[in-house]
């Protein structure tokens, strides 16, 4: 599966190469808007519409001049684009907001900045006379280029660009004039999520490279620190007391699963470059009985062959395999070997604060 952004790019590419399937003009809606379920299934190609693809359909939904709550508009937008339940309910990463609702919000925001719609009250949109005038002769698509023909929107973009130029961070990430790619059509939240994912991937790679170069003693400390931070082994001193170094740059030992020692876990950690195969896992499982443990964790800085994974999955004992990537992810999650560099806080209006008592 491609990401939403990847689908969106492929969708546009497919539309250009298949004008018969994606005609420029269809009854009532644009070709993008009127994409049918049959075509989507035929091409096995779909992405939630971008917020600028939602702008014109949203304005048409407001054409009756009445107030419309964004919750209702989100459901209607799902009908317009013939989204499945899964597509309608897909959440943004690290958020409880759906992708459709989030992008609808940004489409409405841009319509308001262009003077085509107004926020009559909280989370409620209404079309303006300028918006009704536009619908008398609507463009094929109400994207950023089309919105730039409206003075209020041009002024908004200019002011945003000037603010960005006054900050060093915005020089590297200028939201006033995003690149003309799929990323440029994502909402600010999505761009933040994409940047966060990219930074995290870079950090994972850096951690794996670092683990491959540290000495065996330091690797032992890393594993013990992680296990203790995750709540295993009791204190750092207790965990170190029951583990021992091995001759293959790893550790071997039994740690408590809880602070009272009601159950124990057999742990092996290997700082290996080559992938771990089934024979190593078989030896590990064979040692479980001798260690009087029914659960085991095998950690490696490399990876596991498929035969090792299949063997572990078929065991009646509980054996967890942690490869290098998972180890790095756990280190990031529990703050082992990493430090916070920046923290960004995104704030919104506190509606309760402005409610009448």
C-alpha positions in Angstrom: 0.0 0.0 0.0 1.2 3.4 -0.8 0.8 6.4 1.4 -2.0 8.9 0.9 0.5 11.2 -0.7 1.8 8.5 -2.9 -1.7 7.5 -4.0 -2.5 11.1 -4.8 0.5 11.5 -7.1 -0.3 8.2 -8.8 -3.9 9.2 -9.1 -3.1 12.3 -11.0 -0.6 10.5 -13.1 -3.2 7.8 -13.9 -5.7 10.5 -14.8 -3.4 12.1 -17.3 -2.6 8.8 -18.9 -6.2 7.6 -18.9 -8.4 10.5 -20.1 -11.2 8.1 -21.0 -11.4 6.9 -17.4 -10.8 10.3 -15.9 -12.6 12.7 -18.2 -12.2 16.4 -17.6 -15.9 17.0 -17.5 -18.6 14.8 -15.9 -22.1 15.7 -14.9 -22.3 18.1 -11.9 -18.9 17.4 -10.6 -15.3 17.5 -11.8 -13.6 14.4 -13.0 -11.7 14.2 -9.7 -14.8 14.6 -7.6 -17.0 12.2 -9.6 -14.4 9.3 -9.5 -16.6 6.2 -9.2 -16.2 3.2 -7.0 -16.0 1.0 -10.2 -13.0 2.9 -11.5 -11.3 2.9 -8.1 -11.7 -0.9 -7.9 -10.6 -1.3 -11.5 -7.4 0.6 -11.0 -6.9 -0.4 -7.3 -6.0 3.2 -6.8 -7.2 5.6 -4.1 -6.3 8.3 -1.8 -8.4 10.6 0.4 -8.9 13.8 -1.6 -6.5 16.6 -0.8 -7.8 19.7 0.8 -7.6 21.8 -2.4 -9.5 19.0 -4.2 -12.2 19.4 -1.6 -12.5 23.2 -1.9 -14.9 23.4 -4.9 -17.2 20.6 -3.8 -17.3 22.1 -0.3 -18.3 25.5 -1.7 -21.1 23.8 -3.7 -22.3 22.1 -0.5 -22.6 25.5 1.0 -24.5 26.9 -2.0 -27.9 26.9 -0.2 -26.7 29.8 2.0 -27.4 28.0 5.3 -25.1 27.2 8.1 -23.4 23.8 7.9 -21.5 22.1 10.8 -18.2 20.7 9.7 -19.2 17.3 11.2 -22.1 17.1 8.7 -20.0 18.5 5.9 -17.4 15.7 6.5 -20.1 13.1 6.0 -21.4 14.8 2.9 -17.9 15.1 1.5 -17.5 11.3 2.0 -20.6 10.9 -0.1 -19.3 13.2 -2.8 -16.1 11.3 -3.2 -17.8 8.0 -2.6 -15.5 7.0 0.2 -15.8 3.7 2.0 -16.3 3.5 5.7 -12.6 2.7 6.2 -11.6 5.7 4.1 -14.0 8.0 6.1 -12.8 6.8 9.4 -9.0 6.7 8.7 -7.2 8.7 11.4 -4.2 11.0 11.0 -1.1 9.5 12.7 -0.8 10.7 16.3 -4.3 12.2 16.2 -8.0 11.4 16.9 -9.0 13.4 13.9 -10.0 11.7 10.6 -8.1 12.6 7.5 -11.3 13.7 5.8 -12.3 15.9 8.7 -8.9 17.4 8.9 -8.6 18.2 5.2 -12.1 19.5 5.1 -11.2 21.9 7.9 -8.2 23.2 5.8 -10.4 23.5 2.7 -12.8 25.6 4.7 -10.0 27.7 6.1 -8.7 28.6 2.7 -12.2 29.4 1.4 -12.6 31.7 4.4 -9.2 33.4 3.7 -10.4 34.0 0.1 -13.6 35.5 1.3 -15.7 32.8 -0.3 -17.1 31.4 3.0 -17.3 32.5 6.6 -17.3 30.9 10.0 -20.7 31.9 11.3 -20.1 30.2 14.6 -17.8 27.5 16.0 -17.1 24.7 13.5 -19.9 26.0 11.2 -19.4 27.3 7.7 -21.6 29.5 5.5 -21.1 30.8 2.0 -20.6 34.5 1.3 -22.0 36.6 -1.5 -18.5 36.4 -3.2 -18.7 32.6 -2.9 -22.2 32.5 -4.5 -20.9 34.8 -7.3 -18.0 32.4 -8.0 -20.5 29.4 -8.3 -22.2 31.2 -11.2 -19.1 30.5 -13.3 -17.0 28.1 -11.2 -13.4 27.1 -12.2 -12.6 23.5 -13.0 -10.7 23.3 -9.7 -10.5 25.6 -6.8 -6.8 25.1 -5.8 -4.2 27.5 -4.5 -3.6 29.0 -8.0 -7.3 29.7 -8.4 -7.6 31.2 -4.9 -4.7 33.5 -5.6 -7.0 35.4 -7.9 -8.9 36.7 -4.8 -7.4 39.7 -3.1 -8.0 38.5 0.5 -6.2 35.3 -0.2 -3.3 37.0 -1.8 -3.0 39.3 1.2 -3.1 36.3 3.6 -0.4 34.5 1.7 1.8 37.6 1.6 1.4 38.2 5.3 2.2 34.6 6.0 5.3 34.7 3.9 6.5 37.8 5.6 6.0 36.2 9.0 7.9 33.1 7.9 10.8 35.2 6.6 11.2 36.7 10.0 11.9 33.3 11.6 14.8 31.0 10.9 12.7 27.9 11.1 10.4 29.1 8.3 13.4 29.5 6.0 13.8 25.8 5.9 10.0 25.1 5.9 8.2 27.8 4.1 4.5 27.0 4.4 3.5 30.2 2.4 4.6 28.7 -0.9 4.9 24.9 -0.7 6.4 23.0 -3.5 4.1 22.0 -6.3 4.2 18.3 -5.4 1.9 16.0 -3.5 3.5 17.2 -0.2 2.5 20.8 -1.1 -1.2 19.7 -1.1 -1.0 18.2 2.4 -2.3 20.1 5.4 0.2 21.6 7.9 -0.6 18.7 10.4 0.2 16.2 7.7 3.4 17.9 6.7 4.4 17.9 10.4 3.6 14.2 10.6 5.6 13.5 7.4 8.6 15.5 8.7 8.4 13.8 12.1 8.3 10.3 10.4 11.3 11.3 8.3 13.2 12.5 11.3 12.3 9.3 13.2 13.5 7.1 10.4 16.8 9.0 10.3 17.2 8.5 14.1 16.5 4.8 13.8 19.2 4.5 11.2 21.6 6.5 13.3 21.0 4.4 16.4 21.6 1.2 14.5 24.9 2.6 13.2 25.9 3.6 16.7 25.0 0.2 18.2 27.2 -1.4 15.6 30.2 0.5 16.7 30.0 0.6 20.5 32.0 -1.8 22.6 30.4 -5.0 24.0 30.4 -3.5 27.6 28.5 -0.5 26.4 26.0 -2.6 24.5 25.3 -4.6 27.7 24.5 -1.3 29.4 22.2 -0.2 26.7 20.2 -3.4 26.8 20.0 -3.4 30.6 19.0 0.3 30.7 16.2 -0.4 28.2 14.9 -3.5 30.1 14.8 -1.6 33.4 13.2 1.4 31.8 10.5 -0.9 30.4 9.8 -2.2 33.9 11.8 -5.5 33.8 14.6 -6.7 36.1 13.9 -4.5 39.1 16.6 -1.9 39.6 19.5 -1.3 37.3 21.8 -3.0 39.9 19.5 -6.0 40.2 19.3 -6.5 36.5 23.1 -6.3 36.1 23.6 -8.9 38.9 21.7 -11.7 37.1 23.1 -11.2 33.6 26.5 -12.1 32.3 28.5 -11.3 29.2 28.9 -14.0 26.5 31.8 -14.7 24.2 29.8 -13.4 21.2 29.4 -9.8 22.2 26.1 -10.2 23.9 24.5 -10.8 27.3 22.8 -13.9 28.7 20.7 -14.0 31.8 17.4 -14.3 33.6 15.6 -11.1 34.9 12.4 -10.6 36.9 9.3 -9.8 34.9 8.1 -7.7 37.8 9.5 -6.1 40.9 8.4 -9.0 43.1 10.0 -11.7 41.0 6.7 -13.6 40.5 7.9 -14.6 37.0 11.2 -14.6 35.2 12.3 -13.9 31.6 15.3 -15.4 29.9 17.2 -12.7 27.9 19.8 -13.0 25.2 21.2 -10.0 23.4 23.6 -10.3 20.5 25.4 -7.4 18.8 25.7 -9.2 15.5 26.0 -8.1 11.9 24.7 -11.3 10.3 21.0 -12.3 10.7 20.0 -14.8 13.3 18.8 -18.1 12.0 16.7 -21.0 13.4 19.6 -22.9 15.0 20.3 -20.0 17.3 16.7 -19.7 18.3 16.5 -23.5 18.9 19.5 -23.3 21.2 17.8 -20.3 23.0 14.6 -22.3 23.5 16.5 -25.3 24.7 18.1 -23.1 27.4 14.7 -21.9 28.7 14.1 -25.0 30.7 17.5 -24.9 32.2 16.9 -21.3 33.3 13.5 -22.2 34.8 11.9 -19.6 32.5 8.8 -20.0 30.4 9.3 -16.7 28.6 12.2 -15.4 26.6 13.4 -12.3 24.7 16.1 -12.6 22.0 17.5 -9.3 21.0 19.9 -8.6 18.1 21.2 -5.6 16.4 20.8 -7.3 13.0 17.7 -9.2 11.9 16.1 -12.7 11.9 15.9 -15.1 9.0 12.3 -16.2 8.1 13.0 -19.7 9.4 13.8 -18.2 12.8 10.6 -16.2 12.9 8.5 -19.1 11.8 10.1 -21.4 14.4 9.5 -18.9 17.2 5.9 -18.3 16.1 5.1 -22.0 16.4 6.4 -22.5 20.0 4.2 -23.0 23.0 6.7 -21.0 25.0 6.4 -17.2 24.7 9.5 -16.1 22.8 9.8 -12.5 21.6 12.3 -11.7 18.8 13.6 -8.1 18.8 15.6 -7.1 15.7 17.8 -4.1 15.3 15.0 -1.8 14.1 12.7 -2.8 16.9 15.5 -2.3 19.4 16.1 1.2 18.1 12.4 2.0 18.2 12.1 0.9 21.8 15.2 3.0 22.7 13.5 6.0 21.1 10.2 5.3 22.9 11.8 4.9 26.3 14.4 7.6 25.9 17.5 5.4 25.9 20.5 6.9 24.1 18.4 9.8 22.7 17.7 13.3 23.8 15.0 15.7 23.0 16.2 18.4 20.5 13.0 20.4 19.9 9.5 20.5 21.1 6.7 22.1 19.1 3.3 22.8 20.7 0.4 23.3 18.3 -2.4 25.2 20.0 -6.0 25.9 19.0 -8.9 28.0 20.3 -10.3 26.9 23.7 -14.0 27.1 22.9 -15.0 26.4 26.5 -13.0 29.5 27.7 -15.3 31.8 25.5 -18.5 30.1 26.5 -20.9 32.3 28.5 -21.1 31.4 32.2 
